Amino acid sequence: MKKVIFMMLACIGLLFASCKGKGNSVEDIDASKLDNTVEKCWKITYSLQGHSASSYLWATEQVAVLAMQYALDQAGMGSYKYSEVSASDKDSCEDKNED
């Protein structure tokens, strides 16, 4: 499921022509310094040229950031933001995604 979500977000990015965003970017985060033990629900938002798409991912913060960095590397454009959201387990987190 995680791969599908990030592949979709990467494909959205490829549909538009743009330069990389400036400012605080997940590209600048050192993922090795992030938590890699506690899984949480993360709201991931991909933005490009005023358009955005969000999805929810159950993972550690380190895994979430590494996935966003990989997707940005593949797409070469756009930006990601993420924030922790309340969910008790993987299923309740993934239920937040629109099908």
Contacts in CASP RR format, 6 or more apart in sequence:
PFRMAT RR
TARGET T0000
AUTHOR 0000-0000-0000
METHOD contacts of the structure
MODEL  1
MKKVIFMMLACIGLLFASCKGKGNSVEDIDASKLDNTVEKCWKITYSLQG
HSASSYLWATEQVAVLAMQYALDQAGMGSYKYSEVSASDKDSCEDKNED
1 94 0 8 1.000
2 57 0 8 1.000
2 59 0 8 1.000
2 67 0 8 1.000
5 44 0 8 1.000
5 55 0 8 1.000
5 57 0 8 1.000
5 97 0 8 1.000
6 67 0 8 1.000
6 68 0 8 1.000
6 70 0 8 1.000
6 71 0 8 1.000
8 53 0 8 1.000
8 55 0 8 1.000
9 44 0 8 1.000
9 46 0 8 1.000
9 53 0 8 1.000
9 55 0 8 1.000
9 71 0 8 1.000
9 75 0 8 1.000
10 71 0 8 1.000
10 74 0 8 1.000
10 75 0 8 1.000
12 46 0 8 1.000
12 48 0 8 1.000
12 51 0 8 1.000
12 53 0 8 1.000
13 46 0 8 1.000
13 48 0 8 1.000
13 75 0 8 1.000
13 77 0 8 1.000
13 78 0 8 1.000
14 75 0 8 1.000
14 77 0 8 1.000
16 48 0 8 1.000
16 49 0 8 1.000
16 51 0 8 1.000
16 77 0 8 1.000
17 77 0 8 1.000
18 48 0 8 1.000
18 49 0 8 1.000
18 77 0 8 1.000
18 78 0 8 1.000
19 77 0 8 1.000
20 27 0 8 1.000
20 72 0 8 1.000
20 76 0 8 1.000
20 77 0 8 1.000
20 78 0 8 1.000
20 79 0 8 1.000
21 78 0 8 1.000
21 79 0 8 1.000
25 72 0 8 1.000
25 79 0 8 1.000
25 80 0 8 1.000
26 65 0 8 1.000
26 68 0 8 1.000
26 69 0 8 1.000
26 72 0 8 1.000
26 79 0 8 1.000
26 80 0 8 1.000
26 81 0 8 1.000
26 82 0 8 1.000
27 69 0 8 1.000
27 72 0 8 1.000
29 65 0 8 1.000
29 69 0 8 1.000
31 62 0 8 1.000
31 65 0 8 1.000
31 66 0 8 1.000
31 69 0 8 1.000
32 62 0 8 1.000
34 60 0 8 1.000
34 61 0 8 1.000
34 62 0 8 1.000
34 65 0 8 1.000
35 60 0 8 1.000
35 61 0 8 1.000
35 62 0 8 1.000
36 60 0 8 1.000
36 61 0 8 1.000
36 62 0 8 1.000
36 63 0 8 1.000
37 60 0 8 1.000
38 60 0 8 1.000
39 58 0 8 1.000
39 59 0 8 1.000
39 60 0 8 1.000
39 90 0 8 1.000
40 58 0 8 1.000
40 59 0 8 1.000
40 60 0 8 1.000
40 61 0 8 1.000
40 84 0 8 1.000
40 87 0 8 1.000
41 56 0 8 1.000
41 57 0 8 1.000
41 58 0 8 1.000
41 84 0 8 1.000
41 85 0 8 1.000
41 86 0 8 1.000
41 87 0 8 1.000
41 92 0 8 1.000
41 93 0 8 1.000
41 96 0 8 1.000
42 56 0 8 1.000
42 57 0 8 1.000
42 58 0 8 1.000
42 59 0 8 1.000
42 61 0 8 1.000
42 64 0 8 1.000
42 82 0 8 1.000
42 83 0 8 1.000
42 84 0 8 1.000
42 85 0 8 1.000
43 54 0 8 1.000
43 55 0 8 1.000
43 56 0 8 1.000
43 82 0 8 1.000
43 83 0 8 1.000
43 84 0 8 1.000
43 85 0 8 1.000
43 96 0 8 1.000
44 54 0 8 1.000
44 55 0 8 1.000
44 56 0 8 1.000
44 57 0 8 1.000
44 64 0 8 1.000
44 68 0 8 1.000
44 80 0 8 1.000
44 81 0 8 1.000
44 82 0 8 1.000
45 52 0 8 1.000
45 53 0 8 1.000
45 54 0 8 1.000
45 80 0 8 1.000
45 81 0 8 1.000
45 82 0 8 1.000
46 52 0 8 1.000
46 53 0 8 1.000
46 54 0 8 1.000
46 71 0 8 1.000
46 78 0 8 1.000
46 79 0 8 1.000
46 80 0 8 1.000
47 78 0 8 1.000
47 79 0 8 1.000
47 80 0 8 1.000
47 81 0 8 1.000
48 77 0 8 1.000
48 78 0 8 1.000
48 79 0 8 1.000
55 97 0 8 1.000
56 85 0 8 1.000
56 87 0 8 1.000
56 93 0 8 1.000
56 94 0 8 1.000
56 96 0 8 1.000
56 97 0 8 1.000
57 64 0 8 1.000
57 67 0 8 1.000
57 93 0 8 1.000
58 87 0 8 1.000
58 89 0 8 1.000
58 90 0 8 1.000
58 93 0 8 1.000
58 94 0 8 1.000
59 67 0 8 1.000
64 82 0 8 1.000
65 82 0 8 1.000
68 80 0 8 1.000
68 82 0 8 1.000
71 80 0 8 1.000
72 78 0 8 1.000
72 79 0 8 1.000
72 80 0 8 1.000
85 93 0 8 1.000
85 96 0 8 1.000
87 93 0 8 1.000
87 96 0 8 1.000
END
